[in-house]
Amino acid sequence: MNYKVRTLSDTIKFYLPRTEGYLEIIRHIAQQYGAMSLIEFDGYFEGKFEPTKYMLVGVHANDVNQDRLLDFANKIRIMLKQKSLALELNNQLMLIE
């Protein structure tokens, strides 16, 4: 049996609100990384439940440039008209404001 194993060293998780424009962001992430996992959940931020559903978008990659990733996350925050946007890089939570 022949098979190939690829190990991807970096894990990125975006916490996206399901607001207008979020599907375009998901398409862009899929185009950039090729594969992802999506999990829907209710938001609980700033001490209260929010009426908006959220998507946890998880991707795996190698050699992620943290500065470019944070710049991309800030663009997402602006496109979705959010005060802040959460993401994780290798289990380190970051809040972009």
N, C-alpha and C positions, 0 to 999 in steps of 0.2 A: 504494500500500500504506500503510495506517495501522497503527501499532503504538505501544505505550506502553512506556517503559523506566522501571523504578524502581531507584534505587540505594540500597542499604542500607549504612549507614556502619559499623555495629558487628558484630563477629563474636564469638560466645560459644561456648566448647567446654567441656562438662562431662565429666569422667572418672568414670563411675559404675561401681561394682562390681556385678556381676550377682548380687546377694544378694536375699533376700526383701524385697519392697517396691519394687524398682527399676522395675518396669513401671508402677506407679502414678506414679512420678516422671516417667517418659517421657510418660505420658498428660497429666500436668499441663503439662509443657513444650510439648507439641504443642498443647494447648488455648491456652496463653498466646501462643505465637509463630506457630502455624499450619503451619509446615513445618520440617523438620530433616533432617539426614543422620545415619545411625547406622553406626558402624564397630566391630566386635568385635576385641579384641586380648587377649593374655596380659599379666598384670600383672608388673612387675618393680620393686618398691619396697623401700626399706630394704635394698638390696644382695642381694635374693633374689627368685627367681620365686615367685609366689603361685599356689595352686591355683584361685583365683577368676578367672574371665574378667571383662573390663571392656568397657564400651561407651563409645565416644567419641560424645557427642551434640553435634552442631554446629548452631547456629541463627544467623540473621542478623536484625538489627533496626536501628532508628534510635533515637537518643537514649536509650541505656541509662543508667539511674541506677545508678552503681557501688555506692552504699551499699545500695540495695534488693537488688541482685544478690548482694552478699556476704551479706546477711541471709538471702536465699533459699537460697544455697549452704550456709549453716550449718544451716538447717532440714533440708535434704536430708541433710547429714552425720549429724544426730541421728536422722532417720527410718531411715537405713540402718545405724545403730549403728556408725559408723566413727570411728576416732581422728582421721582427717584426710580432706579431700576436695580434689581438685585441679580447677581450672577455669582457662580462659584467656579473657581479654577483650582483643581486638585484639592477639593474639600476646604478651600479657603473662601469664605463668604465675603463678597465685596458689594458695597452699595454705592452706586453712581448717582450723584446729585447735581 
